[in-house]
Amino acid sequence: MTEKLYLEDPYTVEFTANIIKTFPFKQGFGIVLDKTYFHPEGGGQPNDQGTLNNLPILGLVETDNGDIIHIVESKLSDVAFGKVDWDTRLDYMQQHTGQHILSQAVLRISHAPTVGWRLTNPYPNIDIECTDLSIDDIRAIENLANRIIFENRDVKAYYIKDQDLINKLPLRKQPDARYIGERGIRIVEVSEFEYIPCGGTHCSKTGEVGLITIRDWNRKGDYWHMEFSCGGRVLADYHQKRITLRTLRNVLGAPEEQLSEKAKDVLMEMERLKIAVQDSQRLMIDYEANDLRSNAPVQGNRRISLVKKIFESGDIHRLKNLALKIVSNSNCFVVFGLEDINSSIIISRSENLAFDVSSLIKKICTEYGGRGGGGQKFAQAGGFMKSKLAEAVDYIEKEISLFADDISDAH
């Protein structure tokens, strides 16, 4: 079994150890040492980063018999020099210690137990079991958690074998098998506040956590999912928010304390302008539809108005609305082409005309290589070569003209 020195002293990051065995592993080679300061992944905490004989640690795995496998790219033998990445170690210590403080604060304020946690990037998170979380709850939880940090309480880890002593501790949750070893159960205690079985690395004082902020909270199924940050991650988050707020101040032309109201005013004005634009677009479509229909040639003894036009540019959704406006009148066909790298075609007809435009669009796609489909009254396709668009539209016009004398009322 590998001696797990990180449990006793998470602040030591350089060490020398004897190599017990080396063997091929999935990504390279697995190295088992007689002792290590590298913490493997487990209990919601990712594995440490660092090097072994200057080779990057690719992964750390704890086996069922208690060995820690250090995965590196090359084979090693005899003696290994390990160097734990301190920035990563400190970050994990801050987030993990902060999570204990936060979960206990949640329990005390909202009577909500933590049922899961993950030390993920960029923000750790916990799942808590409760019916509701208000902004007042969040504020109270943050205040309590940060008061414990500012008081700089001791954080210590120790082992207890005596079940009677374990039963006397106000444990936030009961230990499972992974925390029970030859020395007993490893308890992490935040002085007179939090007591929990844990196998992670932690700060020795709550002040080292720096600060805890709750970034977001949302209901997910039966639980509430809460994102938080501690220590250096809070500072990084603050830096980003400062840049964002400064940008918003410059863009909106308002001091920071007025940004919310200013943003609401801007959004309301945008909504008003959006409605005005939509009204204008509807009037323009009505005008253009009437103009195109009134100037369209009338074909066949059924007096069908055929509106045909190729647009050099435009929005396909607008052309669709324009076509539908035209065919809201009786005895109308619309054939629109839109020039682009992958040109498009729209075919539509009035309700009273018994003609399946989808069959025609399928013929066009087969003949000219487009892709699309639709129903009996409206069909659309795209992907035509720009050079073939006019030819395809003319083909559609001829097909409609052939049937013009025989088209009967739709039923």
N, C-alpha and C positions, 0 to 999 in steps of 0.2 A: 504494500500500500504506500502511495506517495504521501509524504508528510506535507500537510497543507499549511504552510507558514503564513499565507495571506489571511487566514482566519485569526491569527494571533497579532499580526502586525501588518496592516494594509499600507503603511507608510514606507516600508522598505521596497525599493524598486530595482536594486541590482544585487545579484547573488551568484554564487557558484555552487553547482550540484553535480553529483555523480550520475552518469548515464547508466541505467539499469538494463535497458534493452532498446534496440532500434529495429524497426520492421517496416516493410512497404505498407503505405496507407493509400486511401483513395486519391488524394491530391499530391502525394509525395511520400514522406516517411513519417511514421509515428515514433516519437521519442518519449520514453518513460524515465523520469528522474527519481532519485531517492527523496527529493524534497523540491518544493516549488513555491514561488510567490505569485504565480499566474493563476488567476481565478477563471475557472471554466464557465461556460454558459449554464445557467440554471436559476430557478426560483424567480424568473422574470428578468434577470440581469444578464446582459450579453457577456461574452468572454472578453478578458483583457486583450490589449494589443501590445506589441513589443517585438523583441528579437531574442533568438537563441543562437549564440555564436555568430552574431551579426546577420543571421537569416531571419526574415520576417516570419512571425507566427501566423500561420494560415488558419489555425483553428485550435481549440482546446476541448477535449472530451473527457468527461469523468466516467470510468467504467463501473460496473456493478461491484467489483472488488475494491474500489477506492483508489485505483490508479488514475493519474492525470496524464492523458496522452497529449503531447505537444506536437502539432503537425507543422513540419517545415518541408522545404522543397528538396533538401539533400540529406544524405545519410550522415549521422554523427556517431562518435564513439568516445569512450572514456569520460572526459569532464566537459561540462557545458557551462557557459557564462550567460545568464539570463538578464535581460533588461526590460522591465515593464514600462510601457509608455505612461508617464506620470500624468499628462494632461487628460488622457482617457480615464485612467484610474480615479483621479480626483473628480472628474465629471460624474462617473458612475457612483462614487461615494456620496456626492452631493445629492444626486437624484434619488438614490436608494434610501438614504437617511431622511431626505425630505418626504419621500413617499410614506415612510412610517409615521412621521409627524402629521402629515396631511390626513392619512387614513384614520388616525386616532382623533384628530380634530373633527373630521366628518362624523365619526361615531358619537362624539360628545355633543355636537351641535344638532345633528339631524337624526341621531340614533340609527344610522345607516351603516351596516357592515360592508367592508370591502371584500368583493368576491373574486377579484382578479386584478392583475396589474402587469404592465409591460414597460420596460425601459427602452422605448423606441426613439428614433430620430425623426424629426427634430424635437418632438415633445413626448415625454412619458405620459401615461394615462392609467386611470384606475376605473374599474367598474364597481358601482355601489348599488346596494339593494335598498331602494326607498320609493315612496309614492310620488314625491315631488321635491323640486329644488328651486327655491326662489332666489332672486338677486340678494335679498337680505340674508338668506342662508349662506350664500357664497361669500358675502362680505364678512359674516361672523366667523366662518370657517377659516378664511384667510387671516383674519385678525388674530384668532387663537393660535394658528400654526406659526405665524411670524412672531408672536409674543414668546413662544417657546424657543424660537431661534434667537431672538434678541437677549433672552435671559442666559444664553450660552450654557445650557445645561450639559452635564456629562452624558456621553453615550458610551455604553460599555457592553461587552459581550462576555458571557460566562456559561459554564456548563453545570447542569444540575441532574443528579441521578435519583435523588430521593423524590418519590412520587408525592409524598405529603407536602414537601416544599413547593413542588410544581403546582399542586392544587391550591396553594395559598397565594400564588401570583395572579394578578388580574390580567391574564393573557387575553389579547384581543382575539386570537383564534388558537385552537388546540393544535399541538404538533402532529405532523404526519411522520411516516417512517423515515423519510429522507433526512430529518433533523435528529434522529436518534442514533447515537453511536456508542462506542466503548466508553466514552467520557460522559455519556448522558445526553441531555437535550441542550443544544446551544440556544441561549436566550439573548436577544438584543434588547437592551433597556435604554430608553430615554428617561433620564432620572425623574421619578415620581410622575411619569406621564404615559409612556408607552412601554409595553412588555409583549414581546412576540418571539416565537421560534423562527430563526432565520440563519441562512448560511452564506449571506452576502458580505461585501466589504462596506464599511460605514465610517463616517467621520467620528472623531473622538469627542468633539464638542458640537452642539447644535449651531453655534455661531458660524462654523465653517460652511454650513449650508447656504449662508448668505441671505437668501430671500426665497419665498415661495409665492408664486402667482398662479391663479387658476385662469387658464386662457379661454376655455370653453366647456360647456356641459350640455349634453343632449340625451334624450331618452332613446334607448336602444332595446327594444323588447321589454323584458321585465326589469331591466336595470337602467341606471344612469351612467353614461360614459363621460368621464371628466378628464380633460387635458390640463396638464400643469407644467411648470418649469421651476427649476431651482438653480441657485448659484450662477455659474457662468452662462448658462442658457438664458436666464432672466436678463442678464446684461446684453447678450446678443439680440434678444427679442426687443429690448428697449432701444438699442441702436437702430434696428430696422423700423420700429414705430416712430422714432424721432425723425428719420428721413421721410417717412410717409406723411407725417403730420406737417413737416416743413413744406413739403411739396403741395399738400392740400391748402395750407395757408396762402402760398403764393398763387395757386390756381384760382381759389375761391375768393381771395382778397378779404379774408376775415381772420381775426385773432383765434387762437386755439380754442378758447372757451366758447366761441360762437360757431364753431365748425359744424356741429350737428344741426343747428337751426338753419345755417346757410345751405347745407347740403339738402335739407328738406325743401327749402325754397327753390333751389335749382331743379330738383326732381319734379316739383309741382309745375314749374315753368316748362320743363321738358315735356311733361305730359300734356300741358295745354297746347304747346307747339305741335306735338305729335298728332293731337286731335285735329288741329287746324290744317296740318299738312294732309292728313287723311281725307278731310272734307274737300280740300282743294284737288286732291288726286281724283276723288270721285267725280267732281264737276268736270275735270279735264277728260276723264274716261268717258263720261256721258257725252261731252261735246265731240270728242274724237270718234266715238262709236256712231253717233248720228251722222257725222260728216262722212265716214267711210261707207256706211250703209246707203246713204242718199246718193252717193256717187258711184255705187257699185253697178256693174252691168247686170241686166236681168236676162236670164237664160231659160229656154224651153217654154213649152206651153203651160208649165206650172208656175211661170213667173217667179223663178228663184233668183234672189239676189246673191251673187257670188262675190264676197269680199276677199280679195287676194292682195297680200303685200309682203315684201321682204324688208325687214328692218336691219340696218347696218349695225345698230347697237341697241341696247335696252335691257330690261329686266324681264326674264321669262315669266315671272309671276304676274307682272303688270300686263303682259300680253295675254296671259290666260284670262285675267279679269276683263280685259277689253273684248276678247272673243266671246266670253259668256254674256257680256252686256249686249253685244250685237245680236246674238242668237236668242236673246230673250224676246225678240220680235219674231213673227212668223215668217216662213219661207226664206230663211237665210242660211247660207253656208259661209264659213270663215276658213281661210287657209293662210296661216302666218308662217313666215320663215324668219329666223334670227341668225344673222351671220356671226360666226365666232370660229375659234380654232376647231371646236367640235360643234357644228351648227345644229340648230333645233328646228322642229316643225310642229305646229299645232293645227289640228283639224277639229272643227266643231260645227254642229247644225242645230236648227230650231227643233223644238219639241214636236211640231206637227209633221215633220218629214221622216218617212220610214226609210232610213238609210243608215247602215252600220259603218260608222267611220273607223271603228277599230280594225275592221277587215282591210280597209284601205291603208291604214298606217302600217299594218303587217306587210302588205305588198311593197310599200315604200322601203321598209327596213330590209326586206329580202333583196330588193333591186339595187338599193344604194348603200347598204351596209350600216344602217342606223340601229338603235335599240330603243324600244319603248312599248307602249300599249295604251289601253284605256277601255272605255265603254262604247255603247252604240252612239251616244251623242257627243262625246268628247274623247279625243285621243292625242297623245303627245309622244314625240320621240326625239332623241338627240344622238350625237356622234357622227353626223354627216360631214363629209368633206365640204369645205366652203365652196370649192369650185363646182360641186355637184348640186348645190342647194337650189339654184334657180331651175335646173332641169327637173329636180324632184317635185318642186312646187308646180311646174307646168304639167307634169305627169298627173298630179292630183287634180288639177283643173280639168284636164281632158277626161279623166274618169268620171268626174261629177257631171260634166257636160253630156257624156254618153247616156247617163241615167236621167238627165233632167226631164225628158219628155215622159218618162215612165214612173216617176216618183209619185207615190200615193200617200194619203194621210197616214200618219203613225197612229197605232192603236194602243 
